[in-house]
Amino acid sequence: MPLPEAARRIVAVRSNELFGFVPAALDERNAAALHDMRIAAKRLRYVLELLGFVIGPVADEAQAQARELQTVIGEVHDYDVLIARLDRLSAKSSKRGVRRLGLRLHGRRDARFADFLALWAKIEDSGLRERLLSATTLSPNGSIRAHN
Amino acid sequence: MTKIELRAEQTYGEAAEAVLGARSSDVFAHERERVLDPTRAEGVHKMRVASRRLRAALEIFAPAFPHKPLRTALAEVKLLAAALGKRRDRDVQIELLESLREDGRRSERQAIDDLLADLRREQELANEHLASALEHTDDARLEKRLRRLAR
C-alpha cells in the first residue's frame, strides 16, 4: 500500500479516537476518561511525528496541541495520584497536616483542570478537528490530496 | 531520538522497516547504569519515552510485519515499558512532593514525609523490577529480534 494512503487512514483513526473522549473527559469527576484522553493525545502525536508530512501543515499544529494536552492532563493526573495516596495515608500523620496538604493538592488539581478546559476550548474554536478530518479525506475520485 | 525522514514515494512496508530500525536503536542506546540509578531521574525517563515510541511504531505498522514475531515482540516491549513506567511514576511523585515540601507548613511536612517514605520504598522495589525486566530483555534477545523484524 502507498504510504500516503495508509498514513491518512491512521491519522484519521487516531484523531477520531482523541476527539471521541469529549464530552466525557470534560467532566471533572471522570478521571478515567481524562487519563484515556491523554493516552489518545500521545498516540496521535507519535503518529503525526512519523506520518504528519503526508497531511500538510495542520499536522504540526495538531502535534503541538496534542503535546500540550498530554502535559496538562499529565499534571492533573499527578495530583489525582497524590490525592488518592493521601487518602490512604495511615493515622501516623497529623490530621491537620493531612487536611492542609489535601486542600493544597485539590487546589492545584482544580487549577490544572481549568487549564485543560481552556486549552480544549481553544482547540475546538480553532476548528482543528475539521481541518484534520479534511486533510485525511480522499477526494471524490478516490485520489489522494497532494500535500507533499 | 533518531530523526526519521519518510517520503511519500515509499510504501507502507518500506516505511515500517525504517521506523522500526530507528525506534529499536533508540531504546537500546540507553546505558543500564544510568537508567537504574534512582538519583538520576532523566535516564529512566528517556528510556521510557523511547520504549513508548517503539511501541507506537509497532502498533502503527503492525500489518507490515509477520504476525507471530510481531505479537511476541510487542508483548515484551509492553512489559519493558510497564517496568520503566512503574519506576518513572514514583520518580515523578517524589519530585512533586519534594517541591510541595519546600513551601509547605510544618504540619503538612509530616504528611509529606510519610508519603515520601512510602514512595521511596516503592521506588526501590520498582527499580528491582526494572532490573529484572532489562535482564529478561537481554535473555530474550529482544533487540536482535526487533532488528530482524525491521529487515
Interface residues (C-beta under 8 A of the other chain):
Chain A: M1 P2 L3 P4 A6 I10 K42 R43 Y46 V47 E49 L50 L51 F53 V54 D78 V81 L82 R85 L86 L89 S90 K92 S93 S94 R96 G97 V98 R100 L101 R104 L105 N148
Chain B: I4 L6 R7 A8 E9 Q10 T11 Y12 E14 A15 V19 R52 R53 A56 A57 I60 D89 V92 Q93 L96 L97 L100 G104 R105 S107 E108 R109 Q110 A111 I112 D114 L115 D118 L119
